[in-house]
Amino acid sequence: DQQVKQNSPSLSVQEGRISILNCDYTNSMFDYFLWYKKYPAEGPTFLISISSIKDKNEDGRFTVFLNKSAKHLSLHIVPSQPGDSAVYFCAASALFQGGSEKLVFGKGTKLTVNP
Amino acid sequence: NAGVTQTPKFQVLKTGQSMTLQCAQDMNHEYMSWYRQDPGMGLRLIHYSVGAGITDQGEVPNGYNVSRSTTEDFPLRLLSAAPSQTSVYFCASSSVGGTEAFFGQGTRLTVV
């Protein structure tokens, strides 16, 4: 049973436009959410996170939105750049409520930003 | 800064062979974990450790052993390699479990 779902395996956008990557979760115990970026032949790198007490967190071109009632989060990249082309993983943990040390990852979305 | 270091980067094993994937971190992190990445499957947790001497199973632990004798090192042992263990393996560490983790560059393992 997949607890973190990224239903779009791939996304293609034009340089300068907005990229929106989506993630849904089923476990209501999750209260901390993260996005990772992964280039080929490299390990994932942390991008941005949000706790369940917030509905938005912004860091430069990257903004994560959390809709707890819908159990949905999204990552917005504005403006998109060719260097953003990578696989993006959504992850979640029950950090505050459940005390779980585990990060649960989605399957990833491959973003391609075309020049 | 070294961060999380994994060795080897590539390995080919024959079915039934055993080997150890090494992972070391220099950030004094208590929490370490091992994931495998397979096409279309994302990152799946194999084993994790919340500190020296403490390990626990993740989502896909069968066929793997771990130990944590020091804070820095968290090796992953394949007891008897099977083709189903062909994958890319990532080690990660964090100061607190369930938060931002730092990943190594990965080990690409092929079992023939």
Interface residues (C-beta under 8 A of the other chain):
Chain A: Q6 P9 Y32 L34 Y36 A41 E42 G43 P44 T45 F46 S49 F89 A91 S93 A94 L95 S100 E101 K102 L103 V104 F105 G106 K107 G108
Chain B: V4 Y31 S33 Y35 G40 M41 G42 L43 R44 L45 Y48 V50 G58 F90 A92 V96 G97 G98 T99 E100 A101 F102 F103 G104 Q105 G106
